[in-house]
Amino acid sequence: MRRTQSETLLKTHGLRRTKARMRILEVLKAARKPLSQADILARLGNPRPDRVSVYRALDAFVEAGFVHRAYVDERTSMFELGDRCGPTVCHPHFYCRKCGEIVCLPDSKVPRVSRLPKGFVVERQKVSLEGLCPKCRASGD
């Protein structure tokens, strides 16, 4: 039997290869933007794992380094595969403050932060831009 990319990814990172984890990875692979846990649950269809199982799987993926928390506000984490990010820099994201849309900007170049105060070490640079998407801007509300 041929191993899927999801199975190989999980095995490479020493994670259990459960059906739920493989389905979650397939949802993230098919997405063109970061997804919240609720988005992922909705796309899993039935039968679907419970919220706690999805949350634990996402945490394990983030800790292993192949899934990133793309945007985090006070209430929501957004997740995406880390295949378009380097080990210390992730591409920027645009967040529409009106409708909540998040758009990946992998072709945008953002300079690396330099000249940090003494003793500070950057482990990962993430950039989030906020404003209005074209649809919300055109609506003028």
C-alpha positions as a printed NumPy array, in Angstrom:
array([[  0.   ,   0.   ,   0.   ],
       [  1.347,   3.422,  -0.993],
       [  1.831,   5.935,   1.797],
       [  0.168,   9.344,   1.39 ],
       [  2.033,  12.641,   1.78 ],
       [  0.178,  13.246,   5.037],
       [  1.239,   9.872,   6.432],
       [  4.841,  10.516,   5.421],
       [  4.798,  13.995,   6.989],
       [  3.451,  12.654,  10.283],
       [  5.916,   9.764,  10.347],
       [  8.859,  12.072,   9.541],
       [  7.985,  14.209,  12.577],
       [  7.402,  11.239,  14.877],
       [  3.654,  11.817,  15.2  ],
       [  0.959,   9.17 ,  15.313],
       [ -0.716,   8.657,  11.942],
       [ -4.393,   8.717,  12.88 ],
       [ -7.224,   9.147,  10.393],
       [ -8.218,  12.408,  12.077],
       [ -4.716,  13.88 ,  11.803],
       [ -4.423,  12.874,   8.157],
       [ -7.833,  14.406,   7.385],
       [ -6.859,  17.646,   9.156],
       [ -3.672,  17.832,   7.077],
       [ -5.672,  17.259,   3.89 ],
       [ -7.976,  20.17 ,   4.814],
       [ -4.961,  22.432,   5.423],
       [ -3.36 ,  21.34 ,   2.131],
       [ -6.531,  22.12 ,   0.171],
       [ -6.975,  25.559,   1.769],
       [ -5.678,  28.619,  -0.029],
       [ -5.609,  30.675,   3.154],
       [ -5.127,  30.216,   6.897],
       [ -8.047,  28.512,   8.643],
       [ -9.418,  28.721,  12.158],
       [-10.142,  25.583,  14.161],
       [-13.858,  26.13 ,  13.434],
       [-13.135,  26.396,   9.679],
       [-11.191,  23.139,   9.815],
       [-13.963,  21.367,  11.736],
       [-16.56 ,  22.55 ,   9.213],
       [-14.47 ,  21.287,   6.287],
       [-13.849,  17.876,   7.842],
       [-17.459,  16.808,   7.289],
       [-18.815,  13.717,   9.017],
       [-17.771,  11.777,  10.885],
       [-15.613,  14.478,  12.356],
       [-13.319,  14.403,  15.364],
       [-14.286,  16.48 ,  18.381],
       [-12.93 ,  20.018,  18.884],
       [-10.395,  18.944,  21.502],
       [ -8.881,  16.317,  19.183],
       [ -8.546,  18.881,  16.387],
       [ -6.995,  21.404,  18.768],
       [ -4.494,  18.833,  20.081],
       [ -3.59 ,  17.748,  16.546],
       [ -3.013,  21.367,  15.484],
       [ -0.872,  21.997,  18.565],
       [  1.216,  18.905,  17.759],
       [  1.62 ,  20.081,  14.142],
       [  2.692,  23.571,  15.274],
       [  5.155,  22.136,  17.795],
       [  6.6  ,  19.855,  15.091],
       [  7.052,  22.937,  12.884],
       [  5.137,  22.02 ,   9.726],
       [  2.009,  24.024,  10.57 ],
       [  2.098,  27.681,  11.572],
       [ -0.217,  29.912,  13.541],
       [ -0.639,  32.445,  10.772],
       [ -2.615,  35.056,  12.679],
       [ -3.56 ,  35.2  ,  16.312],
       [ -5.874,  37.762,  17.846],
       [ -7.39 ,  37.741,  21.309],
       [ -9.812,  34.949,  20.409],
       [ -8.776,  33.108,  17.279],
       [ -5.739,  31.272,  15.976],
       [ -5.434,  30.702,  12.25 ],
       [ -3.473,  27.736,  10.93 ],
       [ -1.712,  26.989,   7.664],
       [  0.907,  24.605,   6.389],
       [  4.386,  26.029,   6.771],
       [  5.463,  25.041,   3.262],
       [  5.738,  28.682,   2.13 ],
       [  7.624,  29.815,   5.209],
       [ 11.263,  29.505,   6.134],
       [ 12.553,  28.335,   9.49 ],
       [ 12.709,  31.873,  10.914],
       [ 10.507,  33.994,   8.61 ],
       [  6.925,  33.491,   7.48 ],
       [  5.306,  35.363,   4.606],
       [  3.091,  38.339,   5.548],
       [ -0.673,  38.112,   5.918],
       [ -3.356,  40.752,   5.336],
       [ -6.265,  40.843,   7.796],
       [ -9.468,  42.691,   6.885],
       [-10.651,  44.323,  10.097],
       [-14.239,  44.443,   8.829],
       [-15.021,  40.984,   7.415],
       [-12.162,  39.03 ,   8.997],
       [-10.758,  37.776,   5.681],
       [ -7.117,  36.721,   5.85 ],
       [ -5.009,  36.689,   2.693],
       [ -1.521,  35.209,   2.345],
       [  1.028,  37.521,   0.722],
       [  3.846,  35.104,  -0.17 ],
       [  5.272,  37.366,  -2.881],
       [  5.513,  40.437,  -0.63 ],
       [  8.959,  41.241,   0.688],
       [  9.357,  42.522,   4.224],
       [ 12.817,  43.384,   5.534],
       [ 14.136,  41.399,   8.471],
       [ 14.143,  43.255,  11.759],
       [ 17.598,  44.336,  12.816],
       [ 19.156,  46.363,  15.609],
       [ 17.22 ,  44.832,  18.445],
       [ 17.978,  45.969,  21.981],
       [ 20.796,  44.086,  23.66 ],
       [ 19.81 ,  40.6  ,  24.779],
       [ 16.815,  40.17 ,  22.461],
       [ 16.839,  37.245,  19.996],
       [ 14.294,  36.84 ,  17.185],
       [ 13.192,  33.226,  16.838],
       [ 10.554,  33.826,  14.17 ],
       [  9.42 ,  36.933,  12.33 ],
       [  5.736,  37.217,  11.434],
       [  4.112,  40.229,   9.801],
       [  0.398,  40.963,   9.781],
       [ -1.07 ,  43.876,   7.87 ],
       [ -4.51 ,  45.165,   8.828],
       [ -7.004,  47.232,   6.901],
       [ -9.887,  46.774,   4.485],
       [-10.098,  44.214,   1.693],
       [-11.317,  45.435,  -1.73 ],
       [-14.865,  44.17 ,  -1.136],
       [-15.252,  45.933,   2.233],
       [-13.584,  49.083,   0.947],
       [-15.997,  49.202,  -2.017],
       [-19.039,  48.737,   0.224],
       [-18.1  ,  51.911,   2.128],
       [-20.005,  50.886,   5.25 ]])
